[in-house]
Amino acid sequence: MIFRQLVVIGSLLLAAVVLQTTVLSRLGLPGATPDLVVVTVVAVALALGPGPGALTGFLGGALLDIATPSDAIVGLASIVLVAVGLAVGVFMDREESNIWVMSLVAGAACGGAALATALLSAVLGSERIIWDVVPGVTLTTVLYGLILGRVMIPLVGLLSRRLVPEAYLD
């Protein structure tokens, strides 16, 4: 069971990071780049629970740190995404929520991750945060998270039910 979960999580994250850094970042959409990694963390946390959600957040943040050359604080993405995966996995009930509620959760998680990253960067002494831009970036990342959540959450749920069916036995 654990091996299959790791394969599913690793495959989803690798695809999300590659798509986010190569395709979505080059679309030229207004505001923020759509955050497919955060939506993937939310989808895994909803499908498999808080433990796999937190693990997905940690690995997703580490992959983003490796994949994108930047002057960002290394490990900050992992901290934020672990919190997202854990919170969604603990506070959301996958059986009692419909896709629209889960998409709202994905949008809220994207916005929360953007704000948390900005706040933690500022607290840790980063000078690269432009506070006048943060509200617009947060709003657009919420919108993109809503749209991506509508697609990714059912897809990850379907894949996890087929590839890790024992995670659904209660």
N, C-alpha and C positions, 0 to 999 in steps of 0.2 A: 504494500500500500504506500509506504513512504517513498519508495523508489519511483513508483508511477506518479505520485504527486510532484516529486522533484522534476521529473521529466516534463510533465505538463507545465509546471511553473516556469521552468527554464526555457522551454520552447516559446511560451507566451511572452515572457519578458524579452527574450532575444528579438522576437518579431516586433514587439512594441518599441524597443529602443532603436532598432534599425529603421522602422517606419517613421518614428518621431524625428530622428536626427537626419534622415536623408530625404524623406518625402514631405512630411508636414512642415518642417522648418523652412523649406524652400517654396512653399505655396504663396507666400506674400500676403497672407491673410491679415486683416487689421488687428491691432492689439497683440495679444500673446500668441505664441505657437501652441496649437492644440496639444494638451498634455496626455498623450496616449498611455504613458507609463503609470500615471496616477489612476487613470480609469481602469487599467489592467489590475492594479493593486486592489482597487475597490471591487472589481468583478471577482477576483480570486477570493477576497475576504468574504464576499457574499456567498460564493459557491462552496467554499471549503472551510470557512471559519476563521477565527482570530489568529491562531498559530500560523497556518499557511499564509494568511494575509500579511502578518508582520514579517515573515520570512520573505515573502514576495517584495514587500517594501524595502527591506534591507538590501536584497540582491538587485532590485531595480535601481535604487540609489547608487549602489556601487557600480553597476553597469553604466549609468549616466555619467558618473565621475570619470570612468575610464574612456567612454566613447566620445565625450565632447571636451576638446581642449578649451579651458577657460581659467580665469583667475579666481574662480569661486572657491569657497572653503570646502576642502575635501571632507566628505562624510556628512555634510549638512543635508544633502538630498536623502541619504539613508535614514537619518534621524527623523526627518519630516515624514517620509514614506512609511517607516515603521509605525509611527503614531497613527497615520491614516489607516493602514491595514489593520492595526489592533483595534482602533476605535470603531471602524465599520464592522469588523467581525464580531465585536462584543455587543454593540448596541443595536444592530439590525438583525431582524429575524427573516431569514430568506424564505421561509414558508408562508409568512403572513403579509408579505409586501408584494405589490404589483410592479410591473416594469416601469411605470411612470414615477412611482416613489423611489425606486432604486436609481433611476436616471437623475432624479433630483439630488439624491445622495451623492452620486458621482460628480454632478456639477458643484455641489457644496464642498466636496472633498478637494476638487481642483482649486476652487477659490481659497479654501482654507490652507491648502499646501502653498499656494502662491504668497498669501499673507504671512504664513509662518516662516517661509524661506526668507522673505524680506525682513521680518522682525528679528529672526535669529542672526541673519547676516549683519544687521545693524548692531545688535547686542555684542556680537563677536568682533566688531571693529571694522567691518567692510565699508569702504567709502564709495562703492559702486551702486548703491541704491539711490534711485532718483524718485523721491517720494511723490512728486507731482504726477508721475506716470503710473504709480502703483494702483490707484483706483480703476483706471481704464484697463490695465492689464488683468486685474482681478476679475472685473466684470466680463471681459471677453473670454477668459479662461473658464469661468463658470458656464458661459454659453456653449463653448466648445465641449466642455465636459458633459453637459446635458445631451448634446448631439451624439458624441462618441459613446456615452453610457447606454444610449438607446440601442446601439449596435453591439457593443462589446459585452455587456452583461448577459444577454441571452446566448451569445456565442460561447463565452467562457462557461456558462452554466451547462450548455449542451455538451461541450467537450469534456468537462469534468464528470458529468453523469455517465458519459460513454466510456471514458478512460479510467476513471477512479470511482466506480459505482459503490464501493464499500464506504466511501465517505458520506453516503446518503442513507446508510442503514442506521436507524435510531431505535 
